[in-house]
Amino acid sequence: MSIRNLALIALLAVTINARAQESLPFNVEPIVDFDEPWAITFLPDGRMLVTEKKGVLNIVTREGEKTRVEGVPDVDYGGQGGLGDVVLHPDFGDNGSVYLSYVEAGIGDTRGAAVARGTLDLSGDRPTLSDVQVLWRQYPKMLGYGHYGHRLVVDDDGYLWISSGDRQKFTPAQDMQSNVGKVLRLKDDGTIPGDNPFADYFSKDPLVDDVGVYPEIWSLGHRNPLGMDLDLDGQLWVLEMGPLHGDELNLIRRGGNYGYPEVSDGDHYDRREIPDHSTRPEFLAPAISWVPAISPGDLTFLQGKLFRAWRGNALAAALGEQAIVRIEVDGESAREVERYAMGARIRAIAEGPEGAIWVLEDERRNSQGRLLKLTPKP
């Protein structure tokens, strides 16, 4: 292909992208590029913490200046794995504590997600994470590089919520002696809350006395929960990637079983059918099921400081759909109301303290993942 034709194609792509952005209800301002970014959260001073899968934690200003944080745990990078989520301890202003999720290597060729707590020191020229302590690990560690989940949320009571994917192994999501395929609840120091639904549970097995379950389990039957957030009423919602279609938005209930892999509104990738949710009413059904899939990556509920009409709405980052999906929530029900084509796989999304929406692309032509700032159009 001639240089002239390549230039025409590039000009056409820019023109199409400009027209697409004209139809969006917000301005899109690219800020800075990253190498496979995964998560974003905000420091009290308005700067951001941004993770990159290869093991880099960045402090980022609103203008896009990046500073690498030293002392991050070693990660097992590959496939869907590496450095994952980052959230602040509720008393960060006093103790400087942050939580990180990441993938760590196991024996042989196994691996699994872990969550650690460390102290972020911002006082010097080089920010440092120190006193890093692992609070939780996926068990058992498994072969493969997929479905770690490992999104994090800290609620107003200081409890740490962890989403744990099924590691593409299906049946462990229903196995109470495994903590994969679950949503988990811990105290801020990693200990088990006494009011967790299975904290004192033992099942009687004819061959083994008092077979215990994992007491951190809050709900089970999840596949790959990649989005998790609290709505404005404090209810926890989880957005998870289905198999071949059947992505789900679930309102999380204490001790609830969401059915995977026994039920799904999608099917296996080899086209084998999975019974739909409607066939098994004993399992909790999703508030929304997407067929075809949107391939979710993250979920955030909006306070609406700038986007006032969207207060209480959720925004879903859609990887496969290359879009942002807006969802209205009314009590225990939810519905998709609009989706906004972004022209790139969207990995993470968060509302900043001033009300702007900040977005991480997973990948894009000529870029490995940009940080975008979205503000309402006049």
VOGU-3710 file (C-alpha; in Angstrom, 3 decimals, decimal comma):
1> msirnlalia> 0,000/0,000/0,000  1,329/3,432/-0,931  2,247/6,104/1,603  -0,503/8,287/0,134  -3,139/5,584/0,753  -1,913/5,013/4,292  -2,179/8,738/4,970  -5,736/8,772/3,601  -6,702/5,832/5,825  -5,236/7,567/8,877
11> llavtinara> -7,093/10,795/8,017  -10,350/8,843/7,580  -9,886/7,161/10,963  -9,332/10,542/12,639  -12,423/11,955/10,929  -14,601/9,006/11,969  -13,342/9,230/15,554  -14,015/12,982/15,668  -17,570/12,466/14,428  -18,136/9,703/16,979
21> qeslpfnvep> -16,959/11,975/19,795  -19,312/14,727/18,599  -22,251/12,426/19,370  -21,118/11,747/22,938  -22,724/13,700/25,813  -19,287/14,442/27,288  -15,942/15,854/26,270  -13,072/13,361/26,045  -9,636/14,661/27,010  -6,669/12,254/26,664
31> ivdfdepwai> -4,253/12,782/29,555  -1,420/10,231/29,417  -0,558/6,736/28,133  0,110/3,623/30,211  1,356/0,111/29,542  -1,621/-2,214/30,181  -3,324/-0,186/32,926  -5,831/-2,005/35,146  -7,197/0,136/37,974  -7,501/3,695/39,212
41> tflpdgrmlv> -8,286/5,277/42,586  -7,926/8,765/44,042  -5,715/10,127/46,786  -7,131/12,802/49,137  -5,178/15,536/47,318  -6,789/14,663/43,970  -3,863/12,760/42,513  -4,488/9,229/41,287  -3,036/5,798/41,879  -2,968/3,797/38,632
51> tekkgvlniv> -1,848/0,179/38,362  -0,236/-1,474/35,342  -0,448/-5,244/34,943  3,314/-5,742/34,647  3,713/-4,649/38,274  3,903/-0,859/38,220  1,970/1,366/40,633  1,922/5,006/39,540  1,048/8,274/41,224  -0,497/10,450/38,539
61> tregektrve> -1,400/14,125/38,591  -4,471/15,456/36,803  -2,098/16,829/34,159  -0,643/13,369/33,523  2,703/13,511/35,334  3,625/10,012/36,499  5,795/8,892/39,416  6,498/5,214/40,044  5,924/3,858/43,562  8,726/1,665/44,933
71> gvpdvdyggq> 8,156/-1,440/47,054  5,289/-3,034/45,111  5,145/-6,844/45,545  6,461/-9,023/42,735  3,672/-10,109/40,411  3,182/-13,152/38,201  2,485/-11,399/34,911  0,841/-13,213/32,026  -2,528/-13,661/30,352  -5,123/-11,881/32,474
81> gglgdvvlhp> -2,796/-11,737/35,467  -0,434/-9,262/37,045  -0,950/-6,230/39,253  -4,669/-5,612/39,680  -6,763/-3,310/41,837  -5,818/-0,580/44,303  -8,011/1,043/46,981  -7,346/3,201/50,040  -7,935/2,230/53,647  -10,813/4,362/55,041
91> dfgdngsvyl> -8,345/5,997/57,481  -5,696/6,580/54,812  -5,190/10,163/55,961  -4,008/8,872/59,343  -2,351/5,537/58,526  -1,377/5,770/54,830  -2,627/2,226/54,193  -3,551/0,983/50,738  -4,725/-2,400/49,468  -3,364/-4,013/46,308
101> syveagigdt> -4,567/-7,106/44,495  -2,187/-9,012/42,263  -1,281/-12,474/40,979  1,475/-14,393/42,746  3,275/-17,536/41,640  2,744/-20,853/43,406  4,462/-24,225/43,353  5,329/-25,483/39,899  3,386/-23,661/37,221  0,488/-22,652/39,455
111> rgaavargtl> -0,622/-19,166/40,436  -3,428/-17,293/42,144  -4,597/-13,878/43,220  -3,547/-12,282/46,492  -4,439/-9,111/48,368  -1,858/-7,183/50,389  -1,963/-4,127/52,610  0,941/-1,688/52,765  1,816/1,820/53,907  2,228/4,433/51,184
121> dlsgdrptls> 4,835/7,063/52,082  4,444/10,207/49,989  6,811/12,402/51,994  10,003/11,958/49,974  11,043/12,415/46,365  10,350/8,741/45,702  7,000/7,441/46,971  7,383/4,046/48,631  5,135/1,207/49,713  6,408/-0,366/52,932
131> dvqvlwrqyp> 5,299/-2,871/55,592  3,538/-4,926/52,919  1,526/-7,788/54,411  -0,496/-10,354/52,479  -4,023/-10,528/53,931  -5,666/-13,018/51,574  -4,836/-15,581/48,906  -6,888/-17,552/46,400  -6,975/-21,215/47,308  -6,040/-23,493/45,771
141> kmlgyghygh> -3,490/-22,054/43,372  -4,149/-23,408/39,886  -2,726/-23,785/36,407  -3,728/-21,201/33,825  -3,714/-17,436/33,467  -7,359/-16,396/33,601  -10,329/-15,359/35,728  -8,657/-13,934/38,804  -11,379/-11,355/39,414  -9,600/-9,592/42,314
151> rlvvdddgyl> -11,545/-6,330/42,333  -11,534/-4,576/45,708  -14,024/-2,389/47,576  -13,829/-0,898/51,072  -17,234/0,017/52,526  -18,205/2,741/54,988  -17,831/0,334/57,918  -14,248/-0,455/56,912  -14,889/-3,969/55,593  -12,745/-5,141/52,675
161> wissgdrqkf> -14,629/-6,856/49,835  -12,785/-9,037/47,317  -14,101/-10,581/44,119  -12,499/-13,946/43,346  -12,883/-15,425/39,862  -13,381/-19,119/39,113  -9,940/-19,398/37,397  -11,696/-20,957/34,362  -12,173/-24,173/36,365  -16,002/-24,012/36,621
171> tpaqdmqsnv> -16,898/-26,285/39,560  -14,856/-24,562/42,322  -17,378/-21,723/42,173  -19,785/-24,064/44,032  -17,123/-25,644/46,275  -17,206/-24,190/49,791  -13,718/-25,562/50,474  -12,319/-23,231/47,861  -12,442/-19,442/47,865  -12,477/-19,067/44,060
181> gkvlrlkddg> -15,678/-18,145/42,253  -16,793/-16,184/45,327  -17,315/-12,717/46,779  -15,428/-12,361/50,081  -15,671/-10,071/53,097  -12,823/-9,352/55,524  -12,065/-6,882/58,258  -9,560/-4,183/57,377  -6,724/-6,251/58,894  -7,643/-9,417/56,992
191> tipgdnpfad> -9,390/-11,192/59,866  -12,850/-12,731/59,515  -15,952/-10,802/60,621  -17,962/-12,862/63,072  -21,225/-12,113/61,258  -20,100/-13,514/57,897  -22,708/-16,071/56,756  -20,341/-19,056/56,955  -18,059/-17,915/59,782  -19,144/-20,741/62,099
201> yfskdplvdd> -20,300/-23,244/59,480  -19,171/-26,857/59,368  -20,593/-29,511/57,077  -20,763/-33,096/58,274  -19,095/-35,484/55,863  -19,384/-39,258/56,451  -15,673/-39,681/55,836  -14,307/-36,585/57,554  -15,532/-34,976/60,756  -16,335/-31,274/60,679
211> vgvypeiwsl> -15,293/-30,324/57,156  -14,917/-26,562/57,338  -15,670/-23,981/54,691  -13,868/-20,736/53,985  -15,276/-18,263/56,511  -14,479/-15,216/54,372  -17,090/-16,304/51,795  -20,046/-13,930/51,495  -21,577/-15,267/48,266  -20,786/-17,997/45,760
221> ghrnplgmdl> -21,490/-19,188/42,227  -19,585/-16,408/40,438  -17,586/-16,753/37,231  -15,269/-13,792/36,631  -16,375/-10,773/38,700  -14,423/-7,862/37,213  -16,583/-4,968/38,413  -17,673/-4,296/41,985  -19,004/-1,202/43,746  -21,484/0,076/46,322
231> dldgqlwvle> -24,530/2,038/45,233  -25,540/5,229/47,020  -27,637/3,189/49,474  -24,640/1,029/50,394  -25,750/-2,078/48,477  -22,962/-4,102/46,871  -23,247/-4,853/43,149  -20,990/-7,141/41,134  -20,531/-7,119/37,368  -19,196/-10,355/35,981
241> mgplhgdeln> -18,131/-11,683/32,620  -20,212/-14,602/31,408  -19,003/-17,474/29,238  -20,163/-17,145/25,603  -22,503/-14,199/26,343  -24,579/-14,004/29,527  -22,622/-11,232/31,284  -24,319/-10,397/34,595  -24,989/-7,547/36,989  -25,792/-9,004/40,403
251> lirrggnygy> -27,004/-7,428/43,634  -24,990/-9,300/46,248  -26,914/-10,960/49,070  -25,530/-12,408/52,285  -24,915/-16,132/51,666  -26,380/-15,906/48,146  -25,644/-18,489/45,455  -25,599/-17,028/41,925  -25,532/-20,392/40,221  -22,412/-20,608/38,093
261> pevsdgdhyd> -21,569/-23,048/36,487  -24,923/-24,758/37,003  -26,768/-21,885/35,295  -25,927/-18,989/33,002  -27,729/-17,105/30,258  -24,665/-17,780/28,110  -23,170/-21,035/26,875  -19,748/-22,671/26,910  -17,255/-21,438/24,329  -17,453/-24,810/22,566
271> rreipdhstr> -21,203/-24,104/22,132  -22,360/-26,637/24,743  -25,475/-25,258/26,351  -25,698/-24,166/29,986  -29,193/-24,107/31,551  -30,571/-20,562/31,776  -31,209/-18,889/35,129  -34,943/-19,289/34,588  -34,621/-23,080/34,847  -33,185/-23,054/38,396
281> peflapaisw> -35,109/-20,642/40,645  -33,162/-21,791/43,721  -30,228/-19,704/42,440  -30,268/-15,906/42,563  -30,894/-14,418/39,125  -29,020/-11,384/37,783  -30,562/-7,932/37,737  -29,301/-7,605/34,151  -28,080/-10,327/31,801  -26,399/-9,263/28,558
291> vpaispgdlt> -26,901/-11,422/25,475  -24,916/-10,578/23,389  -22,080/-9,857/25,794  -20,532/-6,495/26,618  -17,432/-8,117/28,232  -17,319/-5,999/31,403  -14,127/-4,744/33,012  -15,192/-2,458/35,864  -18,177/-0,830/37,589  -18,628/2,484/39,381
301> flqgklfraw> -21,619/4,301/40,883  -21,767/8,062/40,452  -22,259/10,749/43,077  -23,069/13,103/40,220  -21,149/16,231/41,235  -20,646/17,171/37,575  -22,898/14,667/35,822  -25,892/15,649/37,954  -28,518/13,867/35,856  -26,577/10,625/36,318
311> rgnalaaalg> -26,467/10,707/40,120  -26,969/7,161/41,419  -26,388/5,621/37,990  -23,702/3,007/37,446  -21,179/3,095/34,634  -19,829/-0,199/33,340  -16,512/-0,377/31,520  -17,042/-2,650/28,514  -14,035/-4,358/26,980  -15,505/-6,297/24,071
321> eqaivrievd> -18,150/-3,681/23,316  -15,495/-0,911/23,437  -17,961/1,283/25,239  -19,171/2,756/28,501  -22,560/1,376/29,506  -24,828/3,504/31,709  -27,170/1,675/34,087  -30,064/2,989/36,159  -30,635/1,301/39,515  -33,951/1,444/41,357
331> gesarevery> -33,761/-0,383/44,681  -33,050/-4,003/43,777  -33,688/-3,665/40,046  -31,491/-2,293/37,286  -31,636/-1,604/33,571  -29,260/-0,442/30,881  -30,284/2,986/29,573  -27,484/3,940/27,187  -24,073/2,981/25,907  -21,369/5,273/24,599
341> amgariraia> -18,980/4,030/21,899  -15,393/4,851/22,896  -13,455/3,180/20,074  -11,264/1,205/22,490  -11,537/-1,549/25,076  -12,430/0,129/28,368  -10,734/-1,422/31,396  -11,514/0,851/34,354  -13,695/3,807/35,236  -13,904/6,075/38,290
351> egpegaiwvl> -15,458/9,351/39,369  -12,961/11,913/40,579  -13,452/14,065/43,680  -14,395/17,046/41,523  -16,960/14,989/39,597  -15,146/14,330/36,326  -15,155/10,733/35,097  -11,733/9,172/34,574  -11,356/6,210/32,240  -8,550/3,751/31,511
361> ederrnsqgr> -8,368/2,177/28,082  -7,183/-1,410/27,969  -5,658/-0,997/24,549  -5,985/1,136/21,449  -4,355/1,402/18,045  -0,958/3,099/18,497  -1,417/3,176/22,284  -1,285/0,570/25,045  -3,924/2,312/27,122  -4,736/5,982/27,707
371> llkltpkp> -6,090/7,786/30,725  -9,089/9,855/29,635  -10,916/12,645/31,459  -14,642/12,989/30,701  -16,564/16,169/31,492  -20,141/17,131/30,551  -20,715/19,114/27,415  -22,351/22,512/27,992
//
